[in-house]
Amino acid sequence: MDDAEHHAYCIIGNAKTVAKERPRFEKLLGASTEGHPDFWHYECQTFGVENARILREKQAQLPVKASRRVFVIETGRMTRE
C-alpha cells in the first residue's frame, strides 16, 4: 500500500497481514489501536447481512478521540447477500 491516506482500504490476507498493517492503523488514529475507542477489529468466519448491519451501526457513530474511525473486518468469506 502507498503512504497516501484514503477513506477506505481493502487488505486481503490473514491475521498476520492484519498484524503487519497495525502500524498504519495506529498512524491514522495517532495512537495505539489497543483499547482505542475509534478502532474496531471484528472477526468472524462468515460475514453476512447481520454482520453488515452491525458494521453500519458502528460506522454511523462519530469518532471519540481521533479524527476518524478505523474498522478491520477479518473473515474467511463474505456472503452474496
N, C-alpha and C positions, 0 to 999 in steps of 0.2 A: 504494500500500500504506500501511496505517496504521503508527503507531510502536510498536504492541504487539509483543512477541516471541511467536512461535508455535513449535511443534515442526516445522512444515513449511510451505513456501511453494511455490506454483506460479507461475512467472513465464513468461508467454508472450510471445515476441518473437524478436529476432535477437541477433547478437553485440553490437550497440550497446546493446540492452536489458540484457544481462548486464553490460556495462561500466558502465552507468548505476547498476546495483544494487550494484556492488562496494563502495561505502562502507558500505552496510547490512551486507554480509557482514563487513567489517572491524570494524564496531561490535559485531557478535555475537561475534567472536573476540577483540576487544580488541587487535588488532594488524593489520598489513598482511597481505593474503592472499598476497602474493608469497613463494613458498617456504615458506609456513606448513604445518606437518605436519597440521593439522586442517582444511585447505581442499583439497577435491578437485574440480577442474574437468575434466569428461570430455566430449570432443567426438567425435561420430560421425554418420555420415549417417543410419543406421537403428539405433534402439535396440531390441534383441530380447532373447530369453531369455538368451543368453550374457552380454550386457551387464548384464542384471538380476542374474545370478549374481555377477558381479564387484562390482556395487554392494552386494549383500547381504554379501559377504565384507568389503568395506571398512567398511560401517556397523556391523558386529559388533565392530570394534576400538574400544577406549576412546580418548578424546581424549588427545593427548600434552601439549600446552601449554595449551589453552583448556579451558573447562568444557563445551564442546560441539564438534561437528564440523559443517562446512558442506559440502554436496555440491551441485555445479552440473552438471546434465546438459544439454548443448547438442546438440540433434539435429534433423534435418529431419523425422523421423517416427518413430513407435513402432509396432511390430508388435502384433497382437492376441493373440499367444501369451501 
